[in-house]
Amino acid sequence: MHKEFTSKDYYFMELALKQAELAFEEDEVPVGAVLVSPEGEVIAEKRNQMLRLCDPTAHAEILALREGAKKLGNYRLLGCKLYVTLEPCAMCAYAMVLARIEELIYATSDPKTGACGSLYNLLQDSRLNHQVMIRKNLCADKSQAILKKFFQQKR
């Protein structure tokens, strides 16, 4: 499940963290996502926008998958990787399965709603028609810090 992270992995996760910071500034839960093509090009950079869009499905991952499908002209995002600052929920995880994402790389686990190993592991359920590789804990400290700061301000 774990492979060593490359400099490109760090680069893409830093882009996702920048999106999380923008979400924080907009008073959204600070989660960012970056969709990367098989050739290593950024296809989409998104952040949570549920409040702004008044849309419960406007998670960073969903918005990145939507933009990627639109740009590529195909909902199947074969060979693409998704970098996310927080372990995806069930909705986002299943959307990744449907989109045929090759690999998910996330920063920190979500013990309350994580569906990529914490509560469930939808991405690697052999009963589904597609499984997604997972690597985790890339820049976990940075993601945890912004999440902690956000939720401390809410209390």
VOSE-347247 format. One record per residue (C-alpha): x, y, z; residue number from 1. Coordinates in nm, 3 decimals. Each point is the difference from the previous one (the first is absolute). Example, Ala and Ser with C-alpha at 12.3 -4.5 7.8 and 13.67 -1.06 7.14 Angstrom:
[pt [1.230 -0.450 0.780] 1],
[pt [0.137 0.344 -0.066] 2],
//
This chain:
[pt [0.000 0.000 0.000] 1],
[pt [0.287 0.239 0.068] 2],
[pt [0.262 0.098 -0.250] 3],
[pt [0.265 0.260 0.046] 4],
[pt [-0.110 0.350 -0.094] 5],
[pt [0.174 0.182 -0.285] 6],
[pt [0.075 0.370 -0.039] 7],
[pt [-0.296 0.018 -0.241] 8],
[pt [-0.226 -0.147 0.268] 9],
[pt [0.109 0.275 0.239] 10],
[pt [-0.053 0.263 -0.269] 11],
[pt [-0.357 -0.112 -0.074] 12],
[pt [-0.086 -0.029 0.370] 13],
[pt [0.131 0.353 0.058] 14],
[pt [-0.243 0.119 -0.270] 15],
[pt [-0.281 -0.182 0.182] 16],
[pt [0.105 0.161 0.328] 17],
[pt [-0.016 0.343 -0.166] 18],
[pt [-0.358 -0.078 -0.099] 19],
[pt [-0.074 -0.102 0.360] 20],
[pt [0.139 0.335 0.117] 21],
[pt [-0.231 0.181 -0.244] 22],
[pt [-0.295 -0.198 0.136] 23],
[pt [0.105 0.099 0.353] 24],
[pt [0.001 0.367 -0.102] 25],
[pt [-0.351 -0.045 -0.144] 26],
[pt [-0.123 -0.157 0.327] 27],
[pt [-0.039 -0.340 -0.166] 28],
[pt [0.135 -0.321 0.153] 29],
[pt [0.363 0.018 -0.121] 30],
[pt [0.031 -0.287 -0.244] 31],
[pt [0.175 0.024 -0.334] 32],
[pt [0.031 -0.241 -0.292] 33],
[pt [0.217 -0.014 -0.311] 34],
[pt [-0.071 -0.230 -0.293] 35],
[pt [0.306 -0.103 -0.203] 36],
[pt [0.004 -0.159 -0.346] 37],
[pt [0.194 -0.318 -0.083] 38],
[pt [0.258 0.230 -0.163] 39],
[pt [0.048 0.186 0.329] 40],
[pt [-0.187 0.319 -0.093] 41],
[pt [-0.240 0.175 0.236] 42],
[pt [-0.355 -0.033 -0.134] 43],
[pt [-0.189 0.156 0.292] 44],
[pt [0.070 0.179 0.329] 45],
[pt [-0.305 0.028 0.224] 46],
[pt [-0.105 0.064 0.358] 47],
[pt [-0.311 -0.054 0.209] 48],
[pt [-0.274 0.243 -0.105] 49],
[pt [-0.313 -0.136 0.167] 50],
[pt [-0.093 0.331 0.163] 51],
[pt [0.085 0.219 -0.299] 52],
[pt [-0.187 -0.219 -0.248] 53],
[pt [-0.274 -0.101 0.246] 54],
[pt [0.065 -0.359 -0.111] 55],
[pt [0.059 -0.293 0.238] 56],
[pt [0.191 -0.184 -0.274] 57],
[pt [0.248 0.283 -0.064] 58],
[pt [0.291 -0.179 0.165] 59],
[pt [0.346 0.070 -0.142] 60],
[pt [0.026 -0.352 -0.142] 61],
[pt [-0.336 0.011 -0.177] 62],
[pt [0.073 0.341 -0.150] 63],
[pt [0.341 -0.122 -0.124] 64],
[pt [-0.153 -0.313 -0.156] 65],
[pt [-0.271 0.207 -0.170] 66],
[pt [0.251 0.244 -0.146] 67],
[pt [0.227 -0.284 -0.111] 68],
[pt [-0.283 -0.183 -0.176] 69],
[pt [-0.108 0.320 -0.172] 70],
[pt [0.355 0.084 -0.115] 71],
[pt [0.072 -0.353 -0.122] 72],
[pt [-0.346 -0.054 -0.149] 73],
[pt [-0.040 -0.328 0.185] 74],
[pt [-0.120 -0.084 0.351] 75],
[pt [0.249 -0.285 0.008] 76],
[pt [0.322 0.156 0.122] 77],
[pt [0.218 -0.300 -0.080] 78],
[pt [0.357 0.025 0.126] 79],
[pt [-0.068 0.320 0.197] 80],
[pt [0.112 0.058 0.358] 81],
[pt [-0.182 0.205 0.261] 82],
[pt [0.191 0.182 0.275] 83],
[pt [-0.220 0.098 0.296] 84],
[pt [0.083 0.164 0.332] 85],
[pt [-0.248 -0.213 0.199] 86],
[pt [-0.112 -0.360 -0.037] 87],
[pt [-0.312 0.006 -0.221] 88],
[pt [-0.351 -0.075 0.126] 89],
[pt [-0.221 -0.277 -0.141] 90],
[pt [-0.155 0.226 -0.266] 91],
[pt [0.339 0.112 -0.132] 92],
[pt [0.155 -0.346 0.025] 93],
[pt [-0.275 -0.160 -0.207] 94],
[pt [0.019 0.281 -0.255] 95],
[pt [0.370 -0.089 -0.039] 96],
[pt [-0.094 -0.363 -0.063] 97],
[pt [-0.256 0.106 -0.262] 98],
[pt [0.257 0.231 -0.164] 99],
[pt [0.255 -0.284 -0.007] 100],
[pt [0.266 0.207 0.177] 101],
[pt [0.327 -0.193 0.005] 102],
[pt [0.136 0.123 0.332] 103],
[pt [-0.096 0.213 0.299] 104],
[pt [0.271 0.174 0.200] 105],
[pt [-0.128 0.170 0.313] 106],
[pt [0.161 0.197 0.279] 107],
[pt [-0.181 -0.099 0.317] 108],
[pt [-0.258 -0.254 0.110] 109],
[pt [-0.353 0.088 0.105] 110],
[pt [-0.103 -0.236 0.281] 111],
[pt [-0.357 0.137 0.006] 112],
[pt [-0.100 -0.019 -0.367] 113],
[pt [0.294 -0.144 -0.194] 114],
[pt [-0.100 -0.261 -0.257] 115],
[pt [0.348 -0.089 -0.127] 116],
[pt [0.117 -0.207 0.295] 117],
[pt [-0.122 0.167 0.320] 118],
[pt [-0.372 -0.090 0.024] 119],
[pt [-0.030 -0.182 -0.331] 120],
[pt [0.224 -0.072 -0.295] 121],
[pt [-0.220 0.046 -0.303] 122],
[pt [0.299 0.054 -0.228] 123],
[pt [0.132 -0.352 0.046] 124],
[pt [-0.322 -0.195 0.042] 125],
[pt [0.035 -0.306 -0.226] 126],
[pt [-0.379 -0.015 -0.043] 127],
[pt [0.013 0.318 -0.208] 128],
[pt [0.103 0.004 -0.367] 129],
[pt [0.304 0.225 0.055] 130],
[pt [0.255 0.039 0.277] 131],
[pt [0.211 0.309 0.064] 132],
[pt [0.354 -0.012 0.135] 133],
[pt [0.052 0.203 0.318] 134],
[pt [0.299 0.177 0.152] 135],
[pt [-0.042 0.208 0.311] 136],
[pt [0.172 0.229 0.251] 137],
[pt [0.163 0.232 -0.255] 138],
[pt [0.039 0.341 0.171] 139],
[pt [-0.231 -0.120 0.278] 140],
[pt [0.131 0.254 0.250] 141],
[pt [-0.087 0.295 -0.225] 142],
[pt [-0.350 -0.128 -0.068] 143],
[pt [-0.064 -0.076 0.366] 144],
[pt [0.118 0.347 0.101] 145],
[pt [-0.241 0.186 -0.228] 146],
[pt [-0.292 -0.228 0.096] 147],
[pt [0.075 0.046 0.371] 148],
[pt [0.020 0.378 -0.040] 149],
[pt [-0.330 0.008 -0.190] 150],
[pt [-0.194 -0.207 0.253] 151],
[pt [0.150 0.184 0.299] 152],
[pt [-0.134 0.324 -0.147] 153],
[pt [-0.345 -0.157 -0.032] 154],
[pt [-0.021 -0.092 0.369] 155],
//
